[in-house]
Amino acid sequence: MAIQAVLFDLDDTLLWDERSVREAFRATCEAASKQTGVDPDKLEEEVRKTARSLYESYETFPFTKMIGINPFEGLWARFEEGKQEEFRKLQSLVPAYRSQSWTGGLKALGVDNPELGRQLGEQFAAERRSRPIVYEETFEVLDQLKKRYKLLLLTNGSPDLQKEKLAGVPLLAPYFDHIVISGDFGEGKPASSIFRHAAELLGIDASEGVMIGDKLTTDILGSNNIGMRNMWINRHGMQRTDEIIPAYEIQNLREIQGIIDTLS
């Protein structure tokens, strides 16, 4: 059937989240280096390691995994929205989580300074908030597609954090007929339920939509499971196994329209 709607992932598909996080780490670790002399690259490595370990130790981890909230989002999210009780637990956990992640990273490099760890935790959150980065082709492609198709944004994450990311790039949200956030819906990609919900909002059969995303394990697996075609955006030339097979593989959003033309 002809394509009627295009569904987009947000992070590292339209927004360059990985770069935003990387630059926030760089700025914060360099600030720490000036005060303590630690190697900024080693500090980032240790903070990431500590943050992952702490994040996975919390009782909220199964929930965050199901909704699709990663440890580094926890380093700057407020978790002020969301109906589930787990969001209230996360809201109470994150101040200590931020502080302990940075304190633990410093300690691994021989610097025992909890107050500096707390300060760096707050600085990282501010640095990340100041960096809403969009891929250079994002608006060009959305302008092109908006003229011909319904558009829906389908993103995993905490409601307040994903909304904050969109607010940081205010021109982005108006392109979409619908915005679906896993933390609002109650289940995240790759669950079939959230993809079916998106199709229902659009008023289409799964075969009339195409999902665009950077993650095989969420965007591609989930759309495959309901019979929706998809495009895996693989900007960095990652190698994949045959466990999850996208209908199409692209390196740039500008390839989308040409592929849709062949489907129609």
Stockholm file with secondary structure:
# STOCKHOLM 1.0

chainA/1-264         MAIQAVLFDLDDTLLWDERSVREAFRATCEAASKQTGVDPDKLEEEVRKTARSLYESYETFPFTKMIGINPFEGLWARFEEGKQEEFRKLQSLVPAYRSQSWTGGLKALGVDNPELGRQLGEQFAAERRSRPIVYEETFEVLDQLKKRYKLLLLTNGSPDLQKEKLAGVPLLAPYFDHIVISGDFGEGKPASSIFRHAAELLGIDASEGVMIGDKLTTDILGSNNIGMRNMWINRHGMQRTDEIIPAYEIQNLREIQGIIDTLS
#=GR chainA/1-264 SS CCCCEEEECCBTTTBCHHHHHHHHHHHHHHHHHHHHCCCHHHHHHHHHHHHHHHHHHSTTHHHHHHHTCCHHHHTTCCCCCCSSHHHHHHHHHHHHHHHHHHHHHHHHTTCCCHHHHHHHHHHHHHHHHTCCCBCTTHHHHHHHHHTTSEEEEEECSCHHHHHHHHHTSTTSGGGCSEEEEHHHHTSCTTCHHHHHHHHHHHTCCGGGEEEEESCIIIIIHHHHHTTCEEEEECTTCCCCCSSSCCSEEESSGGGHHHHHHHHC
#=GC SS_cons         CCCCEEEECCBTTTBCHHHHHHHHHHHHHHHHHHHHCCCHHHHHHHHHHHHHHHHHHSTTHHHHHHHTCCHHHHTTCCCCCCSSHHHHHHHHHHHHHHHHHHHHHHHHTTCCCHHHHHHHHHHHHHHHHTCCCBCTTHHHHHHHHHTTSEEEEEECSCHHHHHHHHHTSTTSGGGCSEEEEHHHHTSCTTCHHHHHHHHHHHTCCGGGEEEEESCIIIIIHHHHHTTCEEEEECTTCCCCCSSSCCSEEESSGGGHHHHHHHHC
//
